[in-house]
Amino acid sequence: MARSTPGVTRQRLIDEAVRLFSTRGYAATSVADIQAACGLTTGSGALYKHFPSKQALLEEAVRLDLERIAARGSEATTARDPAHATADAAAEEPRVALERMARVVWEVIEEDRGLIRIMLREFDGFPELFERMWQGVLAGVYAQGAAWIRVQRELGNVEAEDPEATAAVLLSSLTYYPLLRIMIGHTPGDLDPERFLAAWVRHAAATLRVPPPA
């Protein structure tokens, strides 16, 4: 029977549970299945040494995910040097910033694909849990994007009459591509990711009326 340190075992349980929930479904995955996937004896009850229930394990996976989303959302839209935030924001060409932010958003979704699949197929069973996950995405990505647009508008780098609505439209179009790939394995035109991303940056720059590079 495979053993590991308590911390590693706990994270392994979370990782394997998310994988199984996303592929088999929550109801079709038993505690024994999760333990077996971790190399633990199926009847050992090892999972209950870390979590009181299968649902508690899922809740912990979502909680940890929300922490990661919040951190990555800030990374996407915050200037690299907090002591010189305004100067850094003014120095970074908006098109470069847009591409950087878009790549971080895509990385977050890719890292989160297992939980996203679970949310899409299990939302009705855990509406409050996944509502927290959705609100976390909004707080970590959408709100940060709207704040970035407001700062850039104040600096005179972009034009946006309604930063919040503009951020919502741009984020919707950006996330549409990876979410469709997760759900059905296809996107309109089945475009190469880099081709889609380049078109998105051009679209976002035009929407924000970003002036041509000097």
C-alpha positions in Angstrom: 0.0 0.0 0.0 1.5 3.3 -1.1 2.1 5.9 1.7 3.2 9.5 1.7 3.4 12.4 4.1 0.0 13.8 5.4 0.3 17.0 3.4 1.1 15.2 0.1 -1.7 12.6 0.7 -4.2 15.4 1.3 -3.3 17.2 -2.0 -3.2 13.9 -3.8 -6.7 13.1 -2.6 -7.9 16.5 -3.9 -6.2 16.1 -7.3 -7.5 12.6 -7.9 -11.0 13.5 -6.7 -11.1 16.4 -9.1 -9.9 14.2 -12.0 -12.4 11.5 -11.2 -15.4 13.9 -10.6 -14.6 15.6 -13.9 -14.4 12.4 -16.0 -16.9 10.1 -14.3 -19.2 12.5 -12.4 -19.5 13.2 -8.7 -22.2 10.7 -7.9 -20.5 7.9 -9.9 -17.2 8.4 -8.0 -17.0 6.7 -4.6 -14.6 7.3 -1.7 -13.1 3.9 -2.5 -12.4 5.0 -6.1 -10.6 8.1 -4.9 -8.5 6.2 -2.4 -7.6 3.6 -5.0 -6.5 6.3 -7.4 -4.1 7.5 -4.7 -2.7 4.1 -4.2 -4.4 3.6 -0.9 -6.3 0.6 0.3 -10.0 1.1 -0.8 -11.4 0.0 2.6 -8.9 1.8 4.7 -11.0 5.0 5.3 -7.8 7.0 4.6 -9.8 9.8 3.0 -11.7 10.4 6.3 -8.4 11.2 8.1 -8.3 14.4 6.0 -11.9 15.1 5.0 -15.2 14.4 6.8 -16.9 13.5 3.6 -16.6 13.4 -0.2 -18.5 16.7 -0.4 -16.0 18.3 2.0 -13.2 17.2 -0.3 -14.9 18.9 -3.2 -15.5 22.1 -1.2 -11.8 22.2 -0.2 -10.8 21.8 -3.9 -13.0 24.8 -4.7 -11.7 26.9 -1.8 -8.1 26.3 -2.9 -9.0 27.1 -6.4 -10.5 30.4 -5.4 -7.3 31.4 -3.7 -5.3 30.6 -6.8 -7.7 32.4 -9.1 -7.5 35.5 -6.9 -3.7 35.4 -7.0 -3.5 34.9 -10.8 -6.1 37.6 -11.4 -4.0 40.1 -9.6 -0.9 38.9 -11.5 -2.7 39.5 -14.8 -3.6 43.1 -14.2 -1.3 44.5 -11.5 1.8 46.4 -12.4 4.9 44.3 -11.7 6.3 46.8 -9.2 3.6 47.9 -6.7 5.8 50.8 -5.6 5.7 52.3 -9.1 2.2 51.1 -10.2 1.2 54.2 -12.2 4.6 54.5 -13.9 4.6 50.8 -14.8 1.1 51.0 -16.1 1.9 53.9 -18.3 5.1 52.4 -19.6 3.6 49.1 -20.7 2.1 49.4 -24.2 -1.6 48.5 -23.9 -1.4 45.8 -26.6 1.4 44.1 -24.8 -0.6 44.3 -21.5 -3.7 42.9 -23.2 -1.8 39.9 -24.6 -0.2 39.3 -21.2 -3.5 39.4 -19.4 -5.2 37.2 -22.0 -2.5 34.6 -21.6 -2.8 34.6 -17.8 -6.6 34.2 -18.1 -6.2 31.2 -20.4 -3.6 29.7 -18.1 -6.0 30.0 -15.2 -8.7 28.3 -17.2 -6.4 25.5 -18.4 -5.2 24.9 -14.8 -8.8 24.9 -13.7 -10.2 22.7 -16.5 -11.1 19.8 -14.1 -13.1 22.0 -11.7 -14.7 23.8 -14.6 -15.9 20.5 -16.1 -17.3 19.5 -12.7 -19.1 22.9 -12.3 -20.7 22.6 -15.7 -22.0 19.1 -15.1 -22.7 19.3 -11.4 -23.9 22.9 -10.8 -27.5 21.9 -10.0 -26.3 19.6 -7.2 -24.1 22.2 -5.6 -25.4 25.6 -6.6 -24.1 27.5 -3.6 -20.6 26.0 -3.8 -20.2 26.7 -7.5 -21.8 30.1 -7.1 -18.9 30.9 -4.8 -16.5 29.7 -7.5 -18.2 31.8 -10.2 -18.1 34.9 -7.9 -14.5 34.2 -7.3 -13.8 34.2 -11.0 -15.6 37.6 -11.3 -13.7 39.0 -8.4 -10.3 37.7 -9.5 -10.5 38.3 -13.2 -13.4 40.5 -14.3 -13.1 43.1 -11.5 -9.4 43.3 -12.0 -9.8 43.7 -15.8 -12.3 46.6 -15.3 -10.0 48.3 -12.9 -7.1 48.0 -15.4 -9.3 49.7 -18.1 -10.2 52.5 -15.7 -6.5 53.1 -14.9 -5.6 53.1 -18.5 -8.4 55.5 -19.3 -7.1 57.9 -16.6 -3.6 57.6 -18.1 -5.0 58.5 -21.6 -3.9 55.1 -23.0 -7.4 53.9 -24.0 -10.9 55.1 -24.5 -13.9 53.4 -22.7 -17.2 55.0 -21.9 -18.2 52.1 -19.7 -15.1 50.2 -18.3 -17.2 47.6 -16.5 -19.3 46.7 -19.5 -16.3 46.8 -21.8 -14.4 44.4 -19.5 -17.4 42.0 -19.5 -17.6 41.9 -23.3 -13.8 41.4 -23.7 -13.6 38.8 -21.0 -16.6 36.9 -22.5 -15.0 36.7 -25.9 -11.7 35.7 -24.4 -13.0 32.9 -22.3 -15.4 31.6 -24.9 -12.6 29.9 -26.8 -11.1 27.7 -24.0 -14.5 27.0 -22.4 -15.8 25.6 -25.6 -12.7 23.5 -26.0 -13.2 22.1 -22.5 -16.9 21.4 -23.1 -17.0 19.9 -26.6 -13.4 19.9 -27.8 -14.1 22.3 -30.7 -14.3 26.0 -31.3 -15.8 28.0 -34.3 -13.4 27.4 -37.1 -11.2 25.2 -34.8 -8.7 28.0 -35.0 -5.2 27.6 -33.7 -5.0 29.2 -30.2 -2.3 31.7 -31.2 -4.3 32.8 -34.2 -7.4 33.4 -32.0 -5.4 35.2 -29.4 -3.8 37.6 -32.0 -7.3 38.4 -33.4 -8.6 39.0 -29.8 -5.8 41.4 -29.1 -6.5 43.3 -32.3 -10.2 43.4 -31.4 -9.6 44.5 -27.9 -7.2 47.3 -29.0 -9.8 48.5 -31.5 -12.6 48.4 -28.9 -10.5 50.4 -26.5 -9.3 52.8 -29.3 -5.6 52.1 -28.4 -3.5 54.5 -30.5 -0.9 53.0 -32.8 2.5 52.4 -31.2 4.8 55.4 -31.4 
